[in-house]
Amino acid sequence: MTRTVAVGLGGTGGGHALAWASEQALRTGSRLVVLHACPPGSPLARQPGTPPMAQVELVDPPLARAVSAARTKLGGRNVSLRILEGDPGAALVDASVGASMLVIGTGGGGSTVRRVIRQAHCPVIVARPGHDDHNASSAGQVLVGVDAGPAGRAAVEFAFEYAEQHRLPVTAARVTEADRSADVSRAGDLAAAMDLLHAEVEPWKQKYPEVPVRSTVLHGAVGTGLVWAAGGAHLLVVGNRHRGPLGRSHTGDVPLTVARRARCPVAVVPAHGREGEPS
C-alpha cells in the first residue's frame, strides 16, 4: 500500500515544511497531500476538500504555485491538495488519520503546533531549519531519545526506519536526571542507562544491520539535554506519551520543548503510531 506524507502549508515555516515533505515523499515513493487551512473569508473555504486548480490559481496564486512545484517534482498524480475548514490545529489533527506522517512548519511556536503535537494520529515532523555544525557530535545523524515506554520504542523504530531510507547513522541518547554531585549514584545511573539503551536498541540494530549506531548517556533535564545534543543533527526523534497536564507538570513537556527549541527538524512519534515489533 502506498504511504501518504501529509504537509500543512500555511503559517510560519509552511514553505520549509513543503520542501521537507516533498523530499521525503520522493525518497520513499509516497503520495503527498498538501493541506491548507484557509481563512474564513476565502472563497476556497466555502467548499472544503479538493477544489479545481483553476479556482486555486485565481484565489490564491502562491498556493497554486506551491502545489504546481510539488507536482513537477513528484508527478501530478502523486500530489493532491486538500482545503481544510475550521480551526487549523483541529483540522490538521483530523487530517493526520491514515497518514504515515504529518509535516508542519514551526508556526511561531503557537497553539496550532502544540495541538498537533499532542493530538495527531501519526508521527509529526516539525520542519525546523537545520544549522550546519560539522563539529557537533550528532552532525548529520538521526538522534533519538530513548526510554523504556511504548512511545520511546516507537521513536526508536521510526528513527531506524528513517535512517535506513536516508542512509544516515543513528545516535541513541538516554537522558538521566541524576545528581551530578553524587558520584556513586551517578555511576549506578550510568550503568542502568547503558543497559536500557542496549535493551531498547539491539532489536532494531539487528533489523537494520546497515545503519551505523552509537549510544550516549546525557545528564540533566530531558528536553534541554536532547536540544543540546541535537546541534547539527539531521533529525531529532522523540516519543510522545500523550500525557495530561499533571504528567507534563512533573517532568516537563519534552515533545513541545524540543519542537520549539531544537536547531534541526524534529519528529514526534506517538505510541499508537507503531507498526509492530521487529521480526
C-alpha positions in Angstrom: 0.0 0.0 0.0 1.3 3.4 -0.9 2.1 5.6 2.0 0.9 9.2 2.4 3.0 12.1 3.6 0.7 15.0 4.6 2.0 18.5 4.9 0.4 21.6 6.4 1.1 24.5 4.1 0.5 27.8 5.7 1.7 29.9 8.7 5.3 30.3 9.7 7.6 27.8 8.0 5.0 26.4 5.7 7.2 26.6 2.7 10.1 24.8 4.5 7.6 22.1 5.6 6.5 21.6 2.0 10.1 21.2 0.8 10.9 18.7 3.6 7.7 16.7 2.9 8.3 16.7 -0.9 11.8 15.3 -0.4 10.5 12.6 2.0 7.8 11.6 -0.4 10.3 11.4 -3.3 12.7 9.4 -1.2 10.1 6.8 -0.1 7.8 6.8 -3.1 4.9 8.1 -1.0 1.9 10.2 -2.1 2.0 13.8 -1.0 -1.2 15.5 0.4 -0.9 19.3 0.7 -3.2 20.5 3.5 -4.2 24.2 3.6 -6.4 25.9 6.1 -8.0 28.9 4.5 -9.1 32.0 6.5 -12.9 32.1 6.9 -13.3 34.8 4.3 -11.5 33.0 1.5 -13.7 31.7 -1.4 -11.8 28.4 -1.1 -13.1 27.9 2.5 -16.6 27.7 1.1 -16.0 24.3 -0.4 -13.5 22.3 1.7 -11.9 19.3 0.0 -10.2 19.4 -3.3 -11.0 22.5 -5.4 -10.3 22.9 -9.1 -6.8 24.2 -9.6 -8.1 26.9 -11.9 -10.0 28.3 -8.9 -6.9 28.0 -6.6 -4.8 29.9 -9.2 -7.4 32.7 -9.2 -7.9 32.9 -5.5 -4.5 32.0 -4.0 -1.7 32.2 -6.6 1.1 31.4 -4.1 -0.7 28.2 -3.1 -1.2 27.2 -6.7 2.5 27.7 -7.4 3.5 25.6 -4.4 1.3 22.7 -5.5 2.4 23.0 -9.1 6.1 22.9 -8.0 5.4 19.8 -5.9 3.7 18.1 -8.8 6.6 18.9 -11.1 9.0 17.2 -8.6 6.8 14.2 -7.8 4.5 13.8 -10.7 1.0 15.2 -11.0 -0.8 12.0 -9.8 1.3 11.8 -6.7 0.3 15.2 -5.3 -3.1 16.3 -4.2 -4.4 19.5 -2.5 -7.0 19.4 0.3 -8.6 22.5 1.7 -9.4 22.4 5.4 -12.0 24.3 7.3 -12.3 25.4 10.9 -9.6 25.7 13.5 -6.2 24.8 11.8 -4.9 22.7 14.7 -8.1 20.6 14.9 -8.3 20.3 11.2 -4.7 19.1 10.9 -5.2 16.6 13.7 -8.3 15.2 11.8 -6.3 15.1 8.6 -3.5 13.1 10.2 -5.7 9.9 10.4 -4.3 7.4 7.9 -1.1 9.4 7.1 2.3 7.9 7.6 3.5 11.3 8.8 2.3 14.9 9.1 4.8 17.6 8.4 4.2 21.1 9.7 6.2 24.4 10.0 7.3 25.9 13.2 4.1 28.0 13.4 5.9 30.6 15.5 5.6 28.0 18.4 1.9 28.8 18.8 -1.2 26.9 19.7 -1.5 25.1 16.4 1.9 23.3 16.8 1.1 22.4 20.4 -2.3 20.9 19.5 -1.0 18.9 16.5 1.9 17.5 18.5 -0.3 16.4 21.4 -3.2 15.0 19.4 -2.1 13.9 16.0 -2.7 10.3 15.0 0.6 9.8 13.2 4.2 10.9 13.6 4.5 14.7 13.4 7.6 16.4 11.8 8.2 19.9 12.8 10.3 21.1 9.9 12.6 23.4 11.8 15.5 24.8 9.8 18.8 22.9 10.3 22.0 24.5 11.3 25.3 23.2 9.8 27.6 22.4 12.7 30.1 19.9 11.4 31.9 19.8 14.7 28.8 18.7 16.7 28.8 15.1 17.9 25.4 14.5 16.2 26.2 16.3 13.0 24.4 14.6 10.0 22.9 11.9 12.2 19.4 10.9 13.4 19.4 11.5 17.1 16.7 9.6 19.0 15.7 10.0 22.7 15.3 6.5 24.3 13.2 5.4 27.2 11.5 2.1 28.1 7.9 3.0 27.3 5.9 2.3 24.2 6.3 5.9 22.9 10.1 5.6 23.3 10.1 2.3 21.4 8.0 3.9 18.7 10.5 6.7 18.4 13.4 4.2 18.1 11.6 2.3 15.4 10.9 5.5 13.5 14.5 6.7 13.8 15.9 3.4 12.4 13.5 3.3 9.5 14.2 6.9 8.6 17.9 6.4 8.9 17.8 3.5 6.5 15.8 5.4 4.0 18.2 8.3 4.0 21.4 6.3 4.6 22.3 8.0 7.9 23.7 6.9 11.2 21.7 6.8 14.4 22.7 8.2 17.8 20.6 6.7 20.6 20.5 9.0 23.6 19.3 8.4 27.1 19.0 11.5 29.3 19.0 10.9 33.1 18.3 13.5 35.8 20.8 12.0 38.3 22.6 14.4 40.6 26.0 15.0 39.1 27.5 15.7 42.6 26.6 12.2 43.8 29.4 10.1 42.2 28.1 6.7 43.4 24.5 7.5 42.4 25.7 8.8 39.0 27.8 5.7 38.3 24.9 3.4 39.0 22.6 5.6 37.0 25.1 5.5 34.1 25.2 1.7 34.1 21.4 1.4 34.3 21.1 3.9 31.4 23.6 1.9 29.2 21.7 -1.3 30.0 18.4 0.3 28.9 20.0 1.6 25.7 21.3 -1.8 24.8 17.9 -3.5 25.5 15.9 -0.9 23.6 18.2 -0.5 20.6 19.6 -4.0 20.0 16.4 -5.4 18.3 16.5 -2.6 15.8 20.2 -2.9 15.2 19.5 -6.5 14.1 16.6 -5.5 11.9 18.6 -2.7 10.2 22.2 -4.0 10.2 23.4 -1.5 7.7 22.5 1.5 9.9 25.6 2.6 12.0 24.6 3.1 15.6 26.2 4.7 18.7 24.8 5.2 22.2 25.3 8.1 24.6 24.1 9.0 28.1 23.4 12.6 29.0 22.6 14.2 32.4 20.1 16.9 33.1 16.5 17.8 32.1 15.4 15.6 29.2 14.2 18.3 26.9 17.2 20.5 27.4 19.6 17.6 27.1 18.1 16.5 23.8 18.1 20.0 22.4 21.8 20.4 23.3 22.7 17.1 21.9 20.8 17.7 18.6 23.0 20.5 17.4 23.9 19.8 13.8 21.7 16.7 13.7 19.8 15.8 10.5 16.7 14.9 12.6 15.8 14.6 16.3 13.2 11.9 17.1 11.3 11.8 20.4 8.3 9.7 21.6 5.0 11.2 22.7 3.4 9.7 25.7 0.2 11.8 25.3 0.3 12.6 29.0 -2.1 15.0 30.6 -1.3 18.3 32.3 -0.4 16.6 35.6 2.2 14.4 34.0 3.7 17.3 32.0 4.0 19.4 35.1 6.1 16.7 36.8 8.7 16.1 34.1 8.1 18.8 31.5 6.6 18.6 28.0 9.6 17.1 26.2 8.0 16.9 22.7 6.9 20.6 22.8 10.2 21.7 24.3 12.3 20.2 21.5 9.8 21.2 18.8 10.2 24.8 19.9 13.9 24.9 20.6 15.9 22.3 18.6 18.2 23.5 15.9 17.1 20.8 13.5 13.9 19.2 12.3 12.0 17.3 15.0 9.9 14.1 14.7 7.4 13.5 17.5 6.2 9.9 17.4 3.1 8.7 19.3 3.0 5.3 20.8 -0.1 4.3 18.8 1.7 5.1 15.6 3.8 2.0 15.8 3.7 -0.6 13.1 4.8 -3.6 15.2 7.9 -5.1 16.8 10.9 -6.2 14.7 10.7 -9.7 13.4 
